[in-house]
Amino acid sequence: MTRQQVWQTIALDLKRAANYLEAGSNNKADYYLAEAKGLYEKQKADETMKKIEGFIKFEGNPEDILLSGSLISARV
């Protein structure tokens, strides 16, 4: 996958996880959060992504996780 595709996958996984958390499907949400976190840890953040690193969340409030996915999508 290209760098852009990996970032898009991370963003989509975060958005899916947030939706599953909101719906109460914690097992599915945990799966997508783990996948997104694994991909994120392997990626090297460039200048654009370094600016939003503090806002990227992999746990907690579904709205925060959804915001993380949206911020990544906007930067890709």
N, C-alpha and C positions, 0 to 999 in steps of 0.2 A: 504494500500500500504506500501511497505517497504521503508526505507530511500532512498535506491538506486533508486527505481522506482519514488519516488517523485522528486529527483534531475534530473532524466532523463526526466520526464515530464516538468519540468521547462525549461530545455535546449531545448527540442523540441518546446515548446510554444514560446520561444524567437526566435528560428530559423524561425518558421512559421510567427511570427509577422514581422520579418525583411523582409522576402520575400513578404509579403502582403504590407508592407509599400513601398517597392521598386516598386511594381506593381501598386500602387495607390489605393489599397483597404483599406482605412483607418479604416472603421468600423470593418472589420475582424481583422486587426492588433490590434486595441484597445481591442477587445475581448481577444485575446491571450496574450497581454501584461498584462491585468488585471488579467487573470487567473494565469499567471506566477508570477506576483507580490504577489498575494494572497497566493500562495503556498510557495513562498520564505519567506514571513513574518512569516509563521508558522514554518519554519524549523530552527533548531539550527545548526549553522555552526560549523563544526569540524575544526581541524587544517588545513586540506587540503583546505577547502573552505574559511577559514579566509584569506588565502594568496591571494585570488583573489577577495575578497569582493569589493575592490576599482575599479575593472574593470567591475563589473556587472552593466549594464545599462538597464533601463526599458523605456527609452524615448530618443528621439534625432535621431541621424544618424542611418540608417538601418545597416550600416557596424559595428557600435559599438554594436548594439543589437545582431547582428549575432556573433560577437566576444565573447560576453558574453555567448551565448549558446554553442559555441565551447569550451570555457574554462571550463565550467561546465561539458560538455560531457567528456572532456579529464581527468577530476579529478575523475569522478565517477567510 
